[in-house]
Amino acid sequence: MSDIDSLERQILDAIDNAADEAALETVRVSALGKKGSISELLKSLGAMSPEERREKGPLFNGVRDRVAAAIAERKTVLARLKLDARLAFERIDVTLPPRPELRGTIHPVSQVQDEITAIFADLGFAVAEGPDVEFDEYNFTKLNIPPDHPARQMHDTFYVSRQTDGARHVLRTHTSPVQARVMLSQKPPIRVIVPGRTYRRDSDATHTPMFHQVEALVIDEETHLGHLRWVVEEFCSAFFEVERIELRARPSYFPFTEPSVEWDMRCDRSGGQIKFGTGNDWLELGGSGMVHPRVLEMCGIDPSRYQGFACGFGIDRMAMLKYGAPDLRPFFESDLRWLRHFGFAALDLPTLDGGLSR
C-alpha cells in the first residue's frame, strides 16, 4: 500500500471513530485545514514537474474529495444521533391522562383560522406568511398608499424606532404586505391566502390593538370581478355552512385595488340571532377589488399581461359572527371560563367533508 493510500485510510478511520462533532472538526482541520496533511500534499504540486503534476494531481484531489465527502456524511450521522438523544431525553408521555382542571381547548380564533384555511385549500389556494414587524416599503409604498395617507399617521399605526440605516419599520397594519412579498418572489399564476396577526391603534367592543386578518390573492392572465364574486360566495357558503348565500356589492376605495368593492351578505337579525341567506338585513363582510396596476408594476409584474383580485376578512369578527361572541375583547383576556365556553376540543379538526365546526 502506498503512503497516499495509507494516509487516506488513517483519516477515514479517524472520521468513522469521531464520537461527536467537536472530534470530527479536529479530524477535518488536521486533514483539510490550512496546514492539514492533505492540504500539504496539494501544496507540493507546485514544486513538481508538469509530468508529475499530471500524475499526482488527480490522485491528491481524489483523496481530498473522498475525505470531504466522508466528513460531510459523518457530520450528518452525528447530528441525527444528537437529535435522537435530545428527543429521547425530552420525551413526554402524551398518553398520560391530563388533570381535568388543566385540560386545554382550541381558541376560537385558531379554530376559525383553520376553518378558513381548509375552505381556501379546497379552492386551490396555498398559504403564505410574513413578518409581523414590517418595512414601511412593503406595508405602505408598494401597496400604492401615498405618503400623506391617514393610515401612515402615528394615531393609526404602531411605529418601531428607526434603524441605524434610517429604515422605518411598523407593526404591520394589515396582511397585505405579504401579498407584495409573494408577488416579488413568485411568478404568476399566483393563488394564495395570507392569515395572520395585524396591529392598529384602536380598542373598543369591535376593535382591538392586535387582531387577525386573512386575505386572498389571485394573479393570472385572465381574472375579473366575476371570479372574485364566486370566490367570496363559495367561501361564505362553506364558512357559515349554509347552502344559499346572497351578496350585495358596494363601490368603495382602497389604494391597492381598482375598482374596489365591499361585500354585504343578506341576513335576518330577528329573534335575537343572525340567520344567513334569508331576511331583509345586510351584514358587512369585508373589502376586495382588482389589484391596482401600479401595485402589480411596483411588485415586478407586467400589468399589461396580468390581472388579479384580492379580498380580505377579519378573522376575529368572523368568529364573533359564527359563534355568537358579543365582544372582541374577551378573545384576548385569557379567561379560562370564557375559553371553556367558546373553545373547541383539541382533536376537533375542521374538514369540509366532516363539517367545519361540528
GICOR-V224123 format. One record per residue. N is the residue number from 1. D_LAST is the distance of its C-alpha to the last C-alpha in Angstrom with 1 decimal. Layout:
N_D_LAST + N_D_LAST
//
This chain:
1_73.4 + 2_74.0 + 3_73.5 + 4_70.5 + 5_68.8 + 6_69.4 + 7_68.0 + 8_64.9 + 9_64.4 + 10_64.9 + 11_62.3 + 12_59.7 + 13_60.3 + 14_59.8 + 15_56.5 + 16_55.3 + 17_56.4 + 18_54.8 + 19_52.6 + 20_50.6 + 21_50.3 + 22_53.3 + 23_55.5 + 24_54.4 + 25_55.2 + 26_58.7 + 27_59.3 + 28_58.2 + 29_60.6 + 30_63.4 + 31_63.0 + 32_61.7 + 33_62.4 + 34_65.2 + 35_67.8 + 36_66.0 + 37_67.8 + 38_66.3 + 39_66.7 + 40_70.4 + 41_70.8 + 42_69.4 + 43_71.7 + 44_74.7 + 45_74.2 + 46_75.9 + 47_79.2 + 48_79.3 + 49_81.1 + 50_79.3 + 51_79.7 + 52_78.3 + 53_75.3 + 54_74.5 + 55_74.6 + 56_73.0 + 57_70.5 + 58_68.0 + 59_68.5 + 60_67.7 + 61_64.8 + 62_63.3 + 63_63.5 + 64_61.8 + 65_59.0 + 66_58.4 + 67_58.5 + 68_56.1 + 69_53.6 + 70_54.0 + 71_53.3 + 72_50.1 + 73_48.9 + 74_49.8 + 75_48.1 + 76_44.8 + 77_45.2 + 78_46.1 + 79_43.1 + 80_40.8 + 81_42.5 + 82_42.3 + 83_38.5 + 84_38.1 + 85_40.2 + 86_38.3 + 87_34.9 + 88_36.5 + 89_37.8 + 90_34.7 + 91_32.3 + 92_29.8 + 93_28.6 + 94_24.8 + 95_24.7 + 96_26.3 + 97_24.1 + 98_23.6 + 99_25.2 + 100_22.7 + 101_23.9 + 102_23.3 + 103_19.8 + 104_18.1 + 105_14.7 + 106_13.6 + 107_15.1 + 108_13.2 + 109_15.7 + 110_15.1 + 111_11.4 + 112_12.3 + 113_15.2 + 114_13.3 + 115_11.1 + 116_14.5 + 117_16.2 + 118_14.0 + 119_14.8 + 120_18.4 + 121_18.8 + 122_18.0 + 123_20.8 + 124_23.2 + 125_23.3 + 126_24.3 + 127_23.7 + 128_26.8 + 129_27.7 + 130_30.7 + 131_32.5 + 132_31.8 + 133_35.6 + 134_36.8 + 135_40.2 + 136_41.4 + 137_42.2 + 138_38.6 + 139_37.0 + 140_39.6 + 141_42.5 + 142_40.9 + 143_38.5 + 144_41.6 + 145_41.3 + 146_45.0 + 147_46.7 + 148_47.1 + 149_43.5 + 150_42.2 + 151_39.1 + 152_41.7 + 153_43.1 + 154_42.8 + 155_41.2 + 156_38.1 + 157_37.9 + 158_38.1 + 159_41.0 + 160_41.9 + 161_45.5 + 162_47.5 + 163_48.0 + 164_51.5 + 165_51.7 + 166_50.9 + 167_47.4 + 168_45.0 + 169_41.4 + 170_38.6 + 171_35.1 + 172_33.4 + 173_32.7 + 174_30.1 + 175_28.6 + 176_31.1 + 177_33.7 + 178_31.5 + 179_31.9 + 180_35.7 + 181_35.5 + 182_33.7 + 183_36.2 + 184_39.1 + 185_37.9 + 186_36.6 + 187_38.2 + 188_36.5 + 189_34.4 + 190_31.8 + 191_28.1 + 192_26.2 + 193_23.7 + 194_24.7 + 195_22.2 + 196_23.9 + 197_25.6 + 198_28.3 + 199_31.0 + 200_33.0 + 201_35.2 + 202_33.2 + 203_31.6 + 204_30.4 + 205_27.4 + 206_26.0 + 207_27.8 + 208_28.0 + 209_30.6 + 210_28.0 + 211_24.9 + 212_22.7 + 213_23.1 + 214_22.1 + 215_24.6 + 216_24.9 + 217_28.4 + 218_29.9 + 219_33.7 + 220_35.4 + 221_38.6 + 222_37.1 + 223_34.4 + 224_34.4 + 225_32.6 + 226_31.2 + 227_29.3 + 228_28.1 + 229_26.9 + 230_25.1 + 231_23.1 + 232_22.2 + 233_21.2 + 234_19.0 + 235_17.3 + 236_16.7 + 237_15.5 + 238_12.8 + 239_11.9 + 240_11.9 + 241_10.4 + 242_13.6 + 243_16.3 + 244_19.3 + 245_20.2 + 246_23.8 + 247_25.2 + 248_28.5 + 249_30.5 + 250_33.0 + 251_35.7 + 252_35.6 + 253_37.3 + 254_36.2 + 255_39.0 + 256_37.1 + 257_36.2 + 258_38.5 + 259_37.6 + 260_34.8 + 261_32.2 + 262_29.7 + 263_26.8 + 264_25.7 + 265_22.9 + 266_23.6 + 267_21.8 + 268_22.6 + 269_23.0 + 270_24.5 + 271_23.2 + 272_22.2 + 273_19.0 + 274_18.5 + 275_17.6 + 276_17.8 + 277_20.0 + 278_22.3 + 279_24.9 + 280_27.9 + 281_26.7 + 282_25.9 + 283_23.7 + 284_25.1 + 285_22.8 + 286_25.2 + 287_28.3 + 288_29.3 + 289_32.4 + 290_34.6 + 291_35.7 + 292_39.2 + 293_41.9 + 294_43.4 + 295_40.2 + 296_40.3 + 297_44.0 + 298_43.7 + 299_41.0 + 300_43.3 + 301_41.9 + 302_44.3 + 303_43.3 + 304_45.6 + 305_43.7 + 306_40.0 + 307_37.7 + 308_34.2 + 309_31.6 + 310_29.2 + 311_26.5 + 312_24.8 + 313_22.1 + 314_21.7 + 315_18.6 + 316_19.0 + 317_19.5 + 318_16.5 + 319_14.5 + 320_16.7 + 321_16.1 + 322_12.4 + 323_11.8 + 324_15.2 + 325_17.4 + 326_21.0 + 327_22.8 + 328_22.6 + 329_25.0 + 330_22.8 + 331_20.6 + 332_23.8 + 333_25.3 + 334_23.7 + 335_23.5 + 336_21.7 + 337_21.0 + 338_19.3 + 339_17.2 + 340_16.3 + 341_15.1 + 342_13.2 + 343_12.5 + 344_9.7 + 345_10.4 + 346_12.7 + 347_11.4 + 348_7.7 + 349_9.0 + 350_7.8 + 351_9.3 + 352_10.4 + 353_10.8 + 354_7.7 + 355_5.4 + 356_5.9 + 357_3.8 + 358_0.0
//
